[in-house]
């Protein structure tokens, strides 16, 4: 089978980045060096975007600035924290920022993940916006901004691409120092309504800083609309043109757009085609079961305990499905220093135990928890051979698991159950089975409906989903973002010449 997805970036983007600086700024790094039994080893992070950006950076021979969180990171780097990567065939520079424990506590756990993360996901009750954490966030943003400025110097041609909510302040800092560069930011998570964001004591500072970007990208038009509402409320001096997402502020125009992040469909197809299923199926005793799958980072936004409650209700209502339907939970630990994540872990453990104790038998467990690390070919085999995917976040910027499941469904037999509060619902909602994760009975009934769908309808739905996911993949998304950034530069040139 030939791979789906766009083969490569467009000529325009490829040409543009063959002779200009591309600087990516992200919290997580593309390669980490760690000690393992006294030896230094290199690992690559799991994130799809990080993996997808790596080949673009290799071609552009750019610079990637990120937190050096590996314990051997600075052993292999020069005095400035720079190391050439990929380690096997170096072509670009990874410039590592060293953070102290106090920095990590205030900037990463504190302001990024105790304040902005819950707020952007609409969870006001969980948010703690401590001014002391904000001070660390500011200082760390300053360090990253300095690293950008050192790197590009007076290079007006450079394109700086900030990733995510860890860098709410760096764009304004960089703009103050190097006026000419094109600044772009992709906000990976939702942007909430003003009524929620106004809880943040630094709302105005963050919104005004993001307006130092030339291009600001969200996943969906809803987040763009929410952000523009926040601009109008927090920065009344700004002029917002909703017809084209242009915001004029401080002698500068920011274009605010929605491009929904895609997955590397070609790579997922390759991996799902490998024959990793029989071994995995045997190891977890899944032979002849109907499988419902959940794959999540263990985060309270993902709706995992709520999903397990709904499964419990389903088994209560449908005794005929006991002994057959098996829910496989693949969970990865996350941000474990934060209390809300520790509580979640306990809640998930207790919920799984409760359901297994209540319904399990000698030869069947309703919930199987996969704790071991699965190599990618096994993970995508699991996606491929699952009958249902339960993607039930309470709120999610996009949710790439929904798209990965679709991309791995080579036989088009599975059904996607998708929360209406995931960004992915905007694109995939019509052919998924939509659920409201807060409605226990509604999710239980949706599982029943999904299992009862006739084969022909399942195939039709999945075929349409696959067309969407395969055609607007990670490369197509990246091409859109980088082309839009080049357009912003073009618009700026026009404005300058109009005023010359
Ligand atoms: O979805 C937002 C995000 O920050 C991603 O960019 C990242 O891969 C994921 O959450 C994991 O979070 P962390 O880097 O805090 O482990």
Boltz pocket constraint, residues with backbone or C-beta under 6 A from the ligand:
constraints:
  - pocket:
      binder: B
      contacts: [[A, 27], [A, 28], [A, 47], [A, 164], [A, 188], [A, 189], [A, 297], [A, 334], [A, 335], [A, 397]]
      max_distance: 6.0
